[in-house]
Amino acid sequence: MPDSTHVVCPKCAGTIRVPSDRLSDDPKCPRCRTPLFNGRPVELTDQNFDRHLLKNDVPIVVDFWAPWCAPCRAMAPAFEQTAARLEPSARFAKLNTDEAQGIAARYAIRSIPTMIVFKGGQEVARQAGAMDPRSLGAWVSRSLG
């Protein structure tokens, strides 16, 4: 059996095993038929954050943001463009810190936007402040090695 990668479905949160060499072939969730990678960030909540963080073999780039934050709103298109360009080498996700204050506190989020790259459930890089698509893509690529 070929190497496989576990990916959490962005819709039903099921953990799907995908052959690693097929990640770029637009895999779909066998349960809900949703594409596992659609070029858009996944919305994280208190309920699904840990599942996505711990059950994905794909690195996760989380944008900690809030709807009232002007720099967060200004950076949202850059984050989405970078997600479309870099998936499936990384999963991009957004966490509204107003709605998930406990998770924001767990990761000591003091300013927003703050992006954190997680690999294997562990933080490997952090960047505070809005970035343009080129800077964000370069930072993510460096962070993933």
NUTI-619769 format. One record per residue (C-alpha): residue number from 0; residue in one letter; x, y, z. Coordinates in nm, 2 decimals, m for minus. Layout:
BEGIN
+-----+---+--------+--------+--------+
|   k | r |      X |      Y |      Z |
+-----+---+--------+--------+--------+
| NUM | A |      X |      Y |      Z |
...
+-----+---+--------+--------+--------+
END
This chain:
BEGIN
+-----+---+--------+--------+--------+
|   k | r |      X |      Y |      Z |
+-----+---+--------+--------+--------+
|   0 | M |   0.00 |   0.00 |   0.00 |
|   1 | P |   0.14 |   0.34 |  m0.09 |
|   2 | D |   0.22 |   0.60 |   0.17 |
|   3 | S |  m0.09 |   0.78 |   0.28 |
|   4 | T |  m0.17 |   1.12 |   0.43 |
|   5 | H |  m0.45 |   1.19 |   0.68 |
|   6 | V |  m0.66 |   1.49 |   0.59 |
|   7 | V |  m0.96 |   1.62 |   0.79 |
|   8 | C |  m1.26 |   1.70 |   0.57 |
|   9 | P |  m1.34 |   2.08 |   0.58 |
|  10 | K |  m1.71 |   2.01 |   0.58 |
|  11 | C |  m1.79 |   1.69 |   0.79 |
|  12 | A |  m1.46 |   1.69 |   0.98 |
|  13 | G |  m1.40 |   1.32 |   0.90 |
|  14 | T |  m1.04 |   1.20 |   0.88 |
|  15 | I |  m0.97 |   1.07 |   0.53 |
|  16 | R |  m0.67 |   0.87 |   0.43 |
|  17 | V |  m0.54 |   0.98 |   0.09 |
|  18 | P |  m0.25 |   0.82 |  m0.09 |
|  19 | S |   0.03 |   1.08 |  m0.06 |
|  20 | D |   0.09 |   1.08 |  m0.43 |
|  21 | R |  m0.28 |   1.16 |  m0.50 |
|  22 | L |  m0.31 |   1.48 |  m0.28 |
|  23 | S |  m0.29 |   1.70 |  m0.59 |
|  24 | D |  m0.56 |   1.50 |  m0.77 |
|  25 | D |  m0.85 |   1.69 |  m0.61 |
|  26 | P |  m0.95 |   1.42 |  m0.36 |
|  27 | K |  m1.30 |   1.42 |  m0.22 |
|  28 | C |  m1.44 |   1.31 |   0.11 |
|  29 | P |  m1.60 |   0.97 |   0.06 |
|  30 | R |  m1.86 |   1.05 |   0.33 |
|  31 | C |  m1.99 |   1.39 |   0.21 |
|  32 | R |  m1.83 |   1.42 |  m0.14 |
|  33 | T |  m1.67 |   1.76 |  m0.05 |
|  34 | P |  m1.33 |   1.84 |  m0.20 |
|  35 | L |  m1.07 |   1.80 |   0.06 |
|  36 | F |  m0.88 |   2.10 |  m0.08 |
|  37 | N |  m1.08 |   2.38 |  m0.25 |
|  38 | G |  m0.83 |   2.67 |  m0.24 |
|  39 | R |  m1.02 |   2.84 |   0.04 |
|  40 | P |  m0.93 |   2.86 |   0.41 |
|  41 | V |  m1.13 |   2.63 |   0.64 |
|  42 | E |  m1.33 |   2.80 |   0.91 |
|  43 | L |  m1.21 |   2.67 |   1.25 |
|  44 | T |  m1.42 |   2.68 |   1.57 |
|  45 | D |  m1.39 |   2.57 |   1.93 |
|  46 | Q |  m1.55 |   2.25 |   1.83 |
|  47 | N |  m1.33 |   2.15 |   1.53 |
|  48 | F |  m0.99 |   2.33 |   1.60 |
|  49 | D |  m0.82 |   2.04 |   1.79 |
|  50 | R |  m0.95 |   1.78 |   1.54 |
|  51 | H |  m0.80 |   1.97 |   1.24 |
|  52 | L |  m0.48 |   2.04 |   1.43 |
|  53 | L |  m0.42 |   1.69 |   1.56 |
|  54 | K |  m0.57 |   1.47 |   1.29 |
|  55 | N |  m0.42 |   1.63 |   0.98 |
|  56 | D |  m0.09 |   1.51 |   0.85 |
|  57 | V |  m0.08 |   1.81 |   0.63 |
|  58 | P |   0.08 |   2.12 |   0.79 |
|  59 | I |  m0.18 |   2.38 |   0.89 |
|  60 | V |  m0.15 |   2.76 |   0.86 |
|  61 | V |  m0.40 |   2.93 |   1.09 |
|  62 | D |  m0.49 |   3.29 |   1.07 |
|  63 | F |  m0.61 |   3.42 |   1.41 |
|  64 | W |  m0.84 |   3.71 |   1.32 |
|  65 | A |  m1.15 |   3.91 |   1.43 |
|  66 | P |  m1.42 |   4.07 |   1.22 |
|  67 | W |  m1.37 |   4.41 |   1.36 |
|  68 | C |  m1.00 |   4.41 |   1.28 |
|  69 | A |  m0.92 |   4.63 |   0.97 |
|  70 | P |  m0.58 |   4.47 |   0.90 |
|  71 | C |  m0.74 |   4.12 |   0.93 |
|  72 | R |  m1.00 |   4.21 |   0.67 |
|  73 | A |  m0.74 |   4.37 |   0.45 |
|  74 | M |  m0.52 |   4.06 |   0.46 |
|  75 | A |  m0.81 |   3.81 |   0.40 |
|  76 | P |  m0.78 |   3.82 |   0.02 |
|  77 | A |  m0.40 |   3.76 |   0.04 |
|  78 | F |  m0.46 |   3.46 |   0.28 |
|  79 | E |  m0.71 |   3.32 |   0.04 |
|  80 | Q |  m0.49 |   3.37 |  m0.26 |
|  81 | T |  m0.20 |   3.20 |  m0.08 |
|  82 | A |  m0.42 |   2.91 |   0.02 |
|  83 | A |  m0.53 |   2.86 |  m0.35 |
|  84 | R |  m0.16 |   2.86 |  m0.45 |
|  85 | L |  m0.01 |   2.64 |  m0.18 |
|  86 | E |  m0.27 |   2.38 |  m0.11 |
|  87 | P |  m0.24 |   2.08 |  m0.08 |
|  88 | S |   0.11 |   2.12 |   0.06 |
|  89 | A |  m0.05 |   2.30 |   0.35 |
|  90 | R |  m0.41 |   2.34 |   0.49 |
|  91 | F |  m0.51 |   2.70 |   0.54 |
|  92 | A |  m0.76 |   2.79 |   0.81 |
|  93 | K |  m0.90 |   3.09 |   0.99 |
|  94 | L |  m1.00 |   3.11 |   1.36 |
|  95 | N |  m1.22 |   3.40 |   1.48 |
|  96 | T |  m1.06 |   3.50 |   1.81 |
|  97 | D |  m1.39 |   3.67 |   1.93 |
|  98 | E |  m1.57 |   3.34 |   1.90 |
|  99 | A |  m1.29 |   3.11 |   2.02 |
| 100 | Q |  m1.13 |   3.31 |   2.30 |
| 101 | G |  m1.01 |   3.00 |   2.49 |
| 102 | I |  m0.81 |   2.89 |   2.19 |
| 103 | A |  m0.67 |   3.24 |   2.14 |
| 104 | A |  m0.57 |   3.24 |   2.50 |
| 105 | R |  m0.41 |   2.89 |   2.48 |
| 106 | Y |  m0.18 |   3.02 |   2.20 |
| 107 | A |  m0.12 |   3.36 |   2.37 |
| 108 | I |  m0.26 |   3.56 |   2.08 |
| 109 | R |  m0.19 |   3.92 |   2.18 |
| 110 | S |  m0.23 |   4.09 |   1.84 |
| 111 | I |  m0.43 |   4.01 |   1.53 |
| 112 | P |  m0.39 |   3.91 |   1.26 |
| 113 | T |  m0.14 |   3.64 |   1.38 |
| 114 | M |  m0.06 |   3.35 |   1.17 |
| 115 | I |   0.08 |   3.02 |   1.31 |
| 116 | V |   0.21 |   2.73 |   1.12 |
| 117 | F |   0.15 |   2.39 |   1.29 |
| 118 | K |   0.31 |   2.06 |   1.19 |
| 119 | G |   0.21 |   1.74 |   1.37 |
| 120 | G |   0.00 |   1.95 |   1.61 |
| 121 | Q |   0.30 |   2.16 |   1.72 |
| 122 | E |   0.36 |   2.53 |   1.65 |
| 123 | V |   0.67 |   2.57 |   1.42 |
| 124 | A |   0.64 |   2.93 |   1.32 |
| 125 | R |   0.44 |   3.25 |   1.41 |
| 126 | Q |   0.40 |   3.58 |   1.24 |
| 127 | A |   0.20 |   3.88 |   1.37 |
| 128 | G |   0.07 |   4.15 |   1.13 |
| 129 | A |  m0.09 |   4.16 |   0.79 |
| 130 | M |   0.11 |   4.04 |   0.49 |
| 131 | D |   0.07 |   4.07 |   0.12 |
| 132 | P |   0.04 |   3.74 |  m0.09 |
| 133 | R |   0.41 |   3.73 |  m0.19 |
| 134 | S |   0.54 |   3.78 |   0.17 |
| 135 | L |   0.28 |   3.54 |   0.32 |
| 136 | G |   0.37 |   3.27 |   0.06 |
| 137 | A |   0.74 |   3.32 |   0.12 |
| 138 | W |   0.70 |   3.30 |   0.50 |
| 139 | V |   0.49 |   2.98 |   0.48 |
| 140 | S |   0.73 |   2.82 |   0.24 |
| 141 | R |   1.03 |   2.90 |   0.47 |
| 142 | S |   0.83 |   2.78 |   0.77 |
| 143 | L |   0.76 |   2.44 |   0.61 |
| 144 | G |   1.12 |   2.40 |   0.51 |
+-----+---+--------+--------+--------+
END
